[in-house]
Amino acid sequence: MATSVVVIGAGVSGLTTAVCLAESGLDVRVDTDLPPDATTSTSAGAMWDPYLVEPGDVVERWSWVTLSELTELSTDADLRDTGVRMVEGTQECRVPCAMPPWGPMAGARRCAQDELRPGYAAGWRYRAPLVDMPRYVQYLVGRLTAAGGRLRRHHHDTLDAAVREAPVVVNCSGVGARSLAADPEVEAVRGQLVVVENPGIRTFFCDDTPGAEELTYIYPHPDALVLGGTADRGNWDLRPDPAAAEAIIRRCAAVEPSIAAARVMEHRVGLRPARTTVRLTQERRDGTLLLHNYGHGGAGITLSWGCAREITERVHKALAEESTAPWITP
Ligand SMILES: Cc1cc2nc3c(=O)[nH]c(=O)nc-3n(C[C@H](O)[C@H](O)[C@H](O)COP(=O)(O)OP(=O)(O)OC[C@H]3O[C@@H](n4cnc5c(N)ncnc54)[C@H](O)[C@@H]3O)c2cc1C
């Protein structure tokens, strides 16, 4: 059977899109120049949190769809290991500030003054999906394979060449879109994390002070804590910076002192694909339906299911409108 859809990219955007397309009955191949466990997606924190991404109205819709899907995966009835868990915690600000617009969506409530950590003036408490990304990416690969999809290690030099490979091509290339789609709007925002042994912390914490120069967050997994972070615009260096790691541990230990003595397990670095707005568009190129799904900044996991479902709807709508598309396996 000829491949109906090629998805470029095996990060969270590409894999989730491929899962949705394959489960909708299409024959899907994912082409990726990095293995899934070496992508930015695998290095992410990763909480459901619409951070560093625009435009607001569609981001809200995509975030909501993803929140529902991830919540469902966290209570998976088959007890498959998805890597998704619901975790309670707080976002707190050092200055008085309003709850973010997505607060009600997540069921957030404003913290009483005595719930806040020393030095914090405002905050909100909620439960949200926390994703163990190395595990979740493997779950997505397994789900794609179960739906008949497959992966190929392959670098695409140009989209003009890629569109010759299938009647539908979806570009989910993250920061790679800067060269692949010749899109100068795509910029890397480098992020670094430290993973340490969990000394017994069960709730998440995130400093959300507006304009703060440094990021501070603590994401608890059963055996590990993911500590963040950094956000360096225009920096494409994937090597961990020891000084940044030390500073991350110092900031997190100022919030939770038990972190100071925790054993370091791993350093992670990834490149957030920042763009003025997410690019979720479609065009025709040499007769092929070419869709773009990239530029998710610091919220690729948060938007993944919303964007993937929208791409899938767009593909099926285009196919339904084209009675001259016998090349597509229904
Ligand atoms: C430190 C850090 C913490 C983060 N925390 C969170 C969080 O808590 N919540 C959240 O929602 N988001 C978070 N993010 C953001 C999130 O990780 C990204 O938005 C998301 O991973 C982007 O996914 P993607 O699939 O679009 O890109 P990627 O994961 O970068 O995948 C791109 C894929 O495209 C492939 N590719 C690129 N170019 C080509 C080419 N020419 N040919 C073939 N293949 C190609 C690559 O090999 C790769 O498979 C974080 C990011 C970082 C760095």
Ligand as a Chemical Component Dictionary entry (heavy atoms), coordinates in Angstrom:
data_LIG
# 
_chem_comp.id                   LIG 
_chem_comp.type                 NON-POLYMER 
_chem_comp.pdbx_formal_charge   0 
_chem_comp.three_letter_code    LIG 
# 
loop_
_chem_comp_atom.comp_id 
_chem_comp_atom.atom_id 
_chem_comp_atom.alt_atom_id 
_chem_comp_atom.type_symbol 
_chem_comp_atom.charge 
_chem_comp_atom.model_Cartn_x 
_chem_comp_atom.model_Cartn_y 
_chem_comp_atom.model_Cartn_z 
_chem_comp_atom.pdbx_ordinal 
LIG C1  C1  C 0 13.653 22.636 29.000 1  
LIG C2  C2  C 0 12.304 22.600 28.340 2  
LIG C3  C3  C 0 11.165 22.483 29.126 3  
LIG C4  C4  C 0 9.894  22.457 28.509 4  
LIG N1  N1  N 0 8.795  22.296 29.303 5  
LIG C5  C5  C 0 7.569  22.232 28.719 6  
LIG C6  C6  C 0 6.410  22.021 29.518 7  
LIG O1  O1  O 0 6.485  21.914 30.747 8  
LIG N2  N2  N 0 5.195  21.946 28.884 9  
LIG C7  C7  C 0 5.082  22.064 27.527 10 
LIG O2  O2  O 0 3.963  21.993 27.005 11 
LIG N3  N3  N 0 6.175  22.274 26.750 12 
LIG C8  C8  C 0 7.399  22.367 27.309 13 
LIG N4  N4  N 0 8.515  22.606 26.539 14 
LIG C9  C9  C 0 8.335  22.900 25.107 15 
LIG C10 C10 C 0 8.199  21.628 24.301 16 
LIG O3  O3  O 0 9.231  20.747 24.629 17 
LIG C11 C11 C 0 8.250  21.970 22.802 18 
LIG O4  O4  O 0 7.285  22.954 22.479 19 
LIG C12 C12 C 0 7.941  20.706 21.999 20 
LIG O5  O5  O 0 8.799  19.654 22.402 21 
LIG C13 C13 C 0 8.067  20.936 20.511 22 
LIG O6  O6  O 0 7.773  19.687 19.924 23 
LIG P1  P1  P 0 7.934  19.457 18.371 24 
LIG O7  O7  O 0 7.489  18.072 18.109 25 
LIG O8  O8  O 0 7.253  20.562 17.631 26 
LIG O9  O9  O 0 9.509  19.618 18.097 27 
LIG P2  P2  P 0 10.710 18.622 18.445 28 
LIG O10 O10 O 0 10.489 17.853 19.672 29 
LIG O11 O11 O 0 11.950 19.465 18.353 30 
LIG O12 O12 O 0 10.708 17.604 17.224 31 
LIG C14 C14 C 0 11.061 18.016 15.920 32 
LIG C15 C15 C 0 11.216 16.772 15.064 33 
LIG O13 O13 O 0 11.450 17.157 13.712 34 
LIG C16 C16 C 0 12.548 16.437 13.189 35 
LIG N5  N5  N 0 13.132 17.240 12.098 36 
LIG C17 C17 C 0 13.439 18.560 12.111 37 
LIG N6  N6  N 0 13.909 18.951 10.901 38 
LIG C18 C18 C 0 13.880 17.836 10.116 39 
LIG C19 C19 C 0 14.244 17.573 8.754  40 
LIG N7  N7  N 0 14.719 18.545 7.960  41 
LIG N8  N8  N 0 14.094 16.312 8.263  42 
LIG C20 C20 C 0 13.621 15.325 9.059  43 
LIG N9  N9  N 0 13.270 15.515 10.348 44 
LIG C21 C21 C 0 13.397 16.744 10.867 45 
LIG C22 C22 C 0 13.453 16.231 14.396 46 
LIG O14 O14 O 0 14.349 15.157 14.165 47 
LIG C23 C23 C 0 12.413 15.887 15.446 48 
LIG O15 O15 O 0 12.041 14.529 15.311 49 
LIG C24 C24 C 0 9.785  22.596 27.101 50 
LIG C25 C25 C 0 10.946 22.702 26.326 51 
LIG C26 C26 C 0 12.192 22.703 26.929 52 
LIG C27 C27 C 0 13.415 22.808 26.062 53 
# 
loop_
_chem_comp_bond.comp_id 
_chem_comp_bond.atom_id_1 
_chem_comp_bond.atom_id_2 
_chem_comp_bond.value_order 
_chem_comp_bond.pdbx_ordinal 
LIG C1  C2  SING 1  
LIG C2  C3  SING 2  
LIG C2  C26 DOUB 3  
LIG C3  C4  DOUB 4  
LIG C4  N1  SING 5  
LIG C4  C24 SING 6  
LIG N1  C5  DOUB 7  
LIG C5  C6  SING 8  
LIG C5  C8  SING 9  
LIG C6  O1  DOUB 10 
LIG C6  N2  SING 11 
LIG N2  C7  SING 12 
LIG C7  O2  DOUB 13 
LIG C7  N3  SING 14 
LIG N3  C8  DOUB 15 
LIG C8  N4  SING 16 
LIG N4  C9  SING 17 
LIG N4  C24 SING 18 
LIG C9  C10 SING 19 
LIG C10 O3  SING 20 
LIG C10 C11 SING 21 
LIG C11 O4  SING 22 
LIG C11 C12 SING 23 
LIG C12 O5  SING 24 
LIG C12 C13 SING 25 
LIG C13 O6  SING 26 
LIG O6  P1  SING 27 
LIG P1  O7  DOUB 28 
LIG P1  O8  SING 29 
LIG P1  O9  SING 30 
LIG O9  P2  SING 31 
LIG P2  O10 DOUB 32 
LIG P2  O11 SING 33 
LIG P2  O12 SING 34 
LIG O12 C14 SING 35 
LIG C14 C15 SING 36 
LIG C15 O13 SING 37 
LIG C15 C23 SING 38 
LIG O13 C16 SING 39 
LIG C16 N5  SING 40 
LIG C16 C22 SING 41 
LIG N5  C17 SING 42 
LIG N5  C21 SING 43 
LIG C17 N6  DOUB 44 
LIG N6  C18 SING 45 
LIG C18 C19 SING 46 
LIG C18 C21 DOUB 47 
LIG C19 N7  SING 48 
LIG C19 N8  DOUB 49 
LIG N8  C20 SING 50 
LIG C20 N9  DOUB 51 
LIG N9  C21 SING 52 
LIG C22 O14 SING 53 
LIG C22 C23 SING 54 
LIG C23 O15 SING 55 
LIG C24 C25 DOUB 56 
LIG C25 C26 SING 57 
LIG C26 C27 SING 58 
# 
